[in-house]
């Protein structure tokens, strides 16, 4: 019997409102929270607002909502009762000989003749000839020995034994043929097209004049390591993700630069609605002239820091 649950209460609007309030109070973005719990943004929206049909049934929807509430520190009252039937003990097995001994004797059965006993106890006809059995075993052992010897013999040795007259017909330079197979594959020609990523880790001096807008070049100049001392520092509380990358969402057209602790510079020119992930080693120095048009997430948390007069943001990471 399978485990049955008596909980039939569906996921209600009050549950969705509680989930949304807990997530907002924790400062977690909806998309980041959905990805961290391996669900889609549409499923999270349905749990919070009740709109949509992204789940297979109500039981899966309720269990998913309860799991998200526990992630946010809310223990949902358990009302489910599980009925687990006892597992019956396995019946003792009785050997066939004991069953035959316990079976009642049939007085009407005909007596067993000596010829029947001989038929039942006589071996297989093939086993009556010991020479055939011995010869078969020898063939099996010999075949296994030859098979092992065939596997242990290198390919060059097999070819030499199979066709010895071909060895003399080969030129002297053919001895280096097996070494040619170990040479690495040829490199791609220099004329092969290169795929240029959207985020280029280059210095401002190496950036051509016509490769990006002027505001990207200005951002690369402003994103210098000397600005770390005068920047506004931010360290997220209760991190949800490792500090090896930052996630940026553009609400408006914006240009910015990101410099990690290894001085790897990333220049970004994002259109409204675009998003970008920048990998590197914390702390990250971020500069832009349009902070209102960007949303920056670091270690799974939305960065909410008043910059004041500072135009540079330094993101410090915590162990995760």
C-alpha positions as CSV (number, residue, x, y, z in Angstrom):
1,X,0.0,0.0,0.0
2,X,1.4,3.4,-0.9
3,X,1.6,6.4,1.4
4,X,-1.7,8.4,1.4
5,X,-2.2,12.0,2.5
6,X,-5.4,13.4,4.0
7,X,-4.4,17.0,3.3
8,X,-6.8,18.4,0.7
9,X,-6.5,22.1,1.5
10,X,-5.3,23.9,-1.7
11,X,-2.8,26.7,-2.0
12,X,-4.8,29.9,-1.2
13,X,-4.4,33.6,-1.9
14,X,-3.3,34.2,1.7
15,X,-0.5,31.8,1.2
16,X,0.7,33.6,-1.9
17,X,0.5,37.0,-0.2
18,X,2.6,35.6,2.7
19,X,5.2,34.2,0.3
20,X,5.4,37.5,-1.6
21,X,5.8,39.6,1.6
22,X,8.5,37.3,3.0
23,X,10.5,37.5,-0.3
24,X,10.2,41.3,-0.5
25,X,11.2,41.7,3.1
26,X,14.3,39.6,2.5
27,X,15.2,41.8,-0.5
28,X,15.3,38.9,-3.0
29,X,14.5,39.5,-6.6
30,X,11.7,37.3,-8.1
31,X,13.9,36.0,-10.9
32,X,16.8,35.2,-8.7
33,X,14.6,33.5,-6.1
34,X,12.9,31.4,-8.8
35,X,16.3,30.3,-10.3
36,X,17.7,29.5,-6.8
37,X,14.8,27.1,-6.2
38,X,14.8,25.6,-9.7
39,X,11.3,26.8,-10.7
40,X,10.2,29.2,-13.5
41,X,9.3,32.8,-13.0
42,X,5.8,32.0,-14.2
43,X,5.4,29.4,-11.5
44,X,6.6,31.8,-8.8
45,X,4.2,34.5,-10.1
46,X,1.3,31.9,-10.0
47,X,2.2,31.1,-6.4
48,X,2.2,34.7,-5.3
49,X,-0.7,36.2,-7.3
50,X,-2.7,33.1,-8.1
51,X,-2.7,33.9,-11.9
52,X,-1.8,31.3,-14.4
53,X,-1.7,27.5,-14.6
54,X,1.9,26.5,-14.6
55,X,1.6,23.5,-12.3
56,X,0.5,20.0,-13.2
57,X,-1.9,19.8,-10.2
58,X,-2.8,21.5,-7.0
59,X,-0.8,19.1,-4.8
60,X,2.4,19.9,-6.6
61,X,1.6,23.6,-6.4
62,X,1.0,23.5,-2.7
63,X,4.1,21.4,-2.0
64,X,6.2,23.9,-4.0
65,X,4.8,26.8,-2.1
66,X,5.4,25.2,1.3
67,X,9.1,24.5,0.3
68,X,9.6,28.2,-0.7
69,X,8.1,29.3,2.6
70,X,10.5,27.1,4.5
71,X,13.4,28.6,2.5
72,X,12.3,32.0,3.7
73,X,12.2,30.9,7.4
74,X,8.5,30.2,7.7
75,X,7.4,26.8,9.0
76,X,4.1,25.9,7.5
77,X,1.7,24.0,9.9
78,X,1.7,20.4,8.9
79,X,-1.8,19.0,8.6
80,X,-1.0,16.0,6.5
81,X,-1.4,12.5,8.1
82,X,0.6,9.8,6.6
83,X,-0.7,6.2,6.8
84,X,2.1,3.7,6.5
85,X,0.8,0.1,6.7
86,X,3.0,-2.4,8.4
87,X,5.2,-4.4,6.2
88,X,4.2,-8.1,6.4
89,X,6.9,-10.4,7.4
90,X,8.2,-12.7,4.6
91,X,6.9,-16.2,4.8
92,X,9.6,-18.7,5.5
93,X,10.6,-20.7,2.5
94,X,10.5,-24.4,2.8
95,X,13.0,-26.4,0.6
96,X,11.6,-28.6,-2.0
97,X,12.9,-31.7,-0.3
98,X,11.0,-30.9,2.9
99,X,7.8,-30.2,0.9
100,X,8.1,-33.6,-0.7
101,X,8.7,-35.3,2.6
102,X,5.7,-33.6,4.2
103,X,3.4,-34.4,1.3
104,X,1.0,-37.3,2.1
105,X,1.6,-40.5,0.3
106,X,-0.9,-41.4,-2.3
107,X,-1.9,-45.0,-1.9
108,X,-3.4,-45.1,-5.4
109,X,-0.2,-44.1,-7.1
110,X,1.6,-46.8,-9.0
111,X,4.8,-48.2,-7.6
112,X,8.0,-46.7,-8.9
113,X,10.0,-49.2,-11.0
114,X,13.7,-49.5,-11.0
115,X,13.8,-48.3,-14.6
116,X,12.1,-45.0,-13.7
117,X,14.6,-44.4,-11.0
118,X,17.4,-45.0,-13.5
119,X,15.9,-42.6,-15.9
120,X,15.6,-39.9,-13.3
121,X,19.1,-40.3,-11.9
122,X,20.9,-41.0,-15.1
123,X,23.1,-38.1,-16.3
124,X,22.8,-36.2,-19.5
125,X,23.6,-38.3,-22.6
126,X,26.5,-36.0,-23.4
127,X,28.0,-36.7,-19.9
128,X,28.1,-40.4,-20.6
129,X,31.1,-39.9,-22.8
130,X,34.0,-38.6,-20.7
131,X,36.2,-38.1,-23.7
132,X,33.8,-35.6,-25.2
133,X,33.6,-33.8,-21.9
134,X,37.4,-33.6,-21.5
135,X,37.9,-32.5,-25.2
136,X,35.3,-29.8,-24.8
137,X,36.9,-28.4,-21.6
138,X,40.3,-28.4,-23.4
139,X,38.9,-26.5,-26.3
140,X,37.4,-23.9,-24.0
141,X,40.6,-23.4,-22.0
142,X,42.6,-23.2,-25.3
143,X,40.2,-20.7,-26.8
144,X,40.4,-18.5,-23.7
145,X,44.2,-18.6,-23.7
146,X,44.3,-17.7,-27.3
147,X,41.8,-14.9,-26.8
148,X,43.9,-13.4,-24.0
149,X,47.0,-13.7,-26.0
150,X,45.3,-12.0,-28.9
151,X,44.2,-9.1,-26.7
152,X,47.7,-8.6,-25.2
153,X,49.4,-8.6,-28.6
154,X,49.9,-5.1,-30.1
155,X,48.3,-4.3,-33.5
156,X,51.7,-4.1,-35.1
157,X,52.6,-7.6,-33.8
158,X,49.3,-9.1,-35.1
159,X,49.9,-7.7,-38.5
160,X,53.5,-9.0,-38.5
161,X,52.3,-12.5,-37.6
162,X,49.4,-12.5,-40.1
163,X,51.4,-11.3,-43.1
164,X,55.1,-11.7,-42.6
165,X,55.8,-11.2,-46.3
166,X,54.5,-7.6,-46.1
167,X,57.1,-6.6,-43.6
168,X,59.9,-6.8,-46.2
169,X,57.8,-4.9,-48.7
170,X,57.5,-1.8,-46.5
171,X,60.1,1.0,-46.9
172,X,62.5,1.7,-44.2
173,X,60.8,4.9,-43.2
174,X,57.6,3.1,-42.3
175,X,58.9,2.3,-38.8
176,X,57.9,5.8,-37.7
177,X,54.3,5.4,-38.9
178,X,52.9,4.5,-35.4
179,X,54.5,7.7,-34.0
180,X,52.7,9.8,-36.5
181,X,49.3,8.8,-35.0
182,X,50.4,10.3,-31.7
183,X,51.0,13.8,-33.1
184,X,48.5,16.4,-32.0
185,X,45.9,17.6,-34.5
186,X,46.8,20.5,-36.7
187,X,45.9,24.0,-35.4
188,X,43.2,26.0,-37.0
189,X,44.4,28.4,-39.7
190,X,44.9,32.0,-38.6
191,X,42.3,33.2,-41.0
192,X,39.5,31.4,-39.1
193,X,36.8,33.9,-37.9
194,X,36.8,34.7,-34.3
195,X,33.7,35.0,-32.1
196,X,33.9,38.3,-30.2
197,X,31.9,38.1,-26.9
198,X,29.6,40.8,-25.8
199,X,31.7,41.5,-22.7
200,X,35.3,42.4,-23.8
201,X,38.1,42.1,-21.2
202,X,40.3,44.7,-22.7
203,X,42.1,47.9,-21.7
204,X,40.7,51.3,-22.7
205,X,43.7,52.1,-24.8
206,X,43.2,49.0,-27.0
207,X,39.5,49.9,-27.7
208,X,39.1,51.2,-31.3
209,X,37.3,54.4,-31.8
210,X,34.5,52.8,-33.9
211,X,34.0,49.6,-31.9
212,X,31.7,51.0,-29.2
213,X,29.8,54.2,-28.3
214,X,31.7,57.0,-26.8
215,X,30.0,56.6,-23.4
216,X,31.5,53.1,-23.2
217,X,35.0,54.5,-23.7
218,X,34.3,57.1,-21.1
219,X,33.2,54.4,-18.6
220,X,36.3,52.4,-19.2
221,X,38.5,55.4,-18.4
222,X,36.5,56.2,-15.2
223,X,36.7,52.5,-14.0
224,X,40.2,52.7,-12.8
225,X,41.7,50.8,-9.8
226,X,42.6,54.1,-8.1
227,X,38.9,54.8,-7.5
228,X,38.6,51.9,-5.1
229,X,39.5,54.0,-2.1
230,X,36.9,56.7,-2.9
231,X,34.1,54.3,-3.8
232,X,31.0,53.4,-1.8
233,X,31.5,49.9,-0.3
234,X,28.6,47.4,-0.1
235,X,28.5,44.0,1.5
236,X,25.3,41.9,1.2
237,X,23.8,40.4,4.3
238,X,22.8,36.7,4.3
239,X,24.2,35.9,0.8
240,X,22.4,33.3,-1.3
241,X,25.0,32.9,-4.1
242,X,28.8,32.8,-4.3
243,X,30.6,36.1,-4.8
244,X,32.3,35.1,-8.1
245,X,29.9,37.1,-10.4
246,X,27.5,40.0,-10.5
247,X,24.1,40.1,-12.4
248,X,23.0,43.3,-14.0
249,X,19.5,44.2,-15.4
250,X,19.0,47.3,-17.5
251,X,15.8,49.3,-17.1
252,X,17.0,51.9,-19.5
253,X,19.9,52.3,-22.0
254,X,23.0,52.3,-19.9
255,X,26.8,52.0,-20.2
256,X,28.9,50.8,-17.3
257,X,32.3,49.2,-16.5
258,X,33.2,46.5,-14.0
259,X,36.7,45.9,-12.7
260,X,37.4,42.8,-10.5
261,X,40.3,42.4,-8.0
262,X,42.5,40.9,-10.8
263,X,42.1,44.1,-12.8
264,X,40.0,42.3,-15.4
265,X,37.9,45.1,-17.1
266,X,34.5,44.5,-18.6
267,X,32.8,47.2,-20.6
268,X,29.0,46.9,-21.1
269,X,26.5,48.8,-23.2
270,X,23.1,47.5,-22.3
271,X,19.8,48.4,-23.9
272,X,16.6,48.6,-21.9
273,X,15.4,45.1,-21.0
274,X,18.7,43.4,-21.4
275,X,20.6,41.6,-18.7
276,X,24.2,40.5,-18.3
277,X,26.4,38.4,-16.0
278,X,30.0,39.4,-15.3
279,X,32.3,36.8,-13.8
280,X,35.4,37.6,-11.9
281,X,37.0,37.7,-8.5
282,X,35.5,40.0,-5.8
283,X,35.6,42.7,-4.8
284,X,34.1,44.3,-7.9
285,X,34.4,48.0,-8.8
286,X,31.3,49.2,-10.7
287,X,30.9,52.6,-12.4
288,X,28.1,54.1,-14.4
289,X,26.5,57.5,-15.0
290,X,23.0,56.1,-14.9
291,X,22.4,54.2,-11.6
292,X,18.7,54.8,-11.9
293,X,18.5,52.7,-15.1
294,X,20.2,49.6,-13.6
295,X,19.5,46.9,-11.1
296,X,22.5,45.1,-9.7
297,X,22.4,41.8,-7.9
298,X,25.3,40.4,-6.0
299,X,25.4,37.1,-4.1
300,X,21.7,36.7,-4.9
301,X,20.7,40.0,-3.3
302,X,19.5,43.2,-4.8
303,X,22.1,46.0,-4.1
304,X,20.3,48.8,-2.4
305,X,22.9,51.3,-1.4
306,X,22.7,55.1,-1.4
307,X,25.8,56.3,-3.3
308,X,25.5,59.9,-2.4
309,X,28.2,61.9,-4.2
310,X,30.2,58.8,-5.1
311,X,30.0,57.5,-8.7
312,X,31.7,54.2,-7.9
313,X,30.4,51.2,-6.1
314,X,32.7,48.5,-4.5
315,X,31.0,45.2,-4.0
316,X,32.5,43.2,-1.1
317,X,31.7,39.5,-0.9
318,X,31.0,37.3,2.2
319,X,31.7,33.5,2.5
320,X,28.9,31.4,1.1
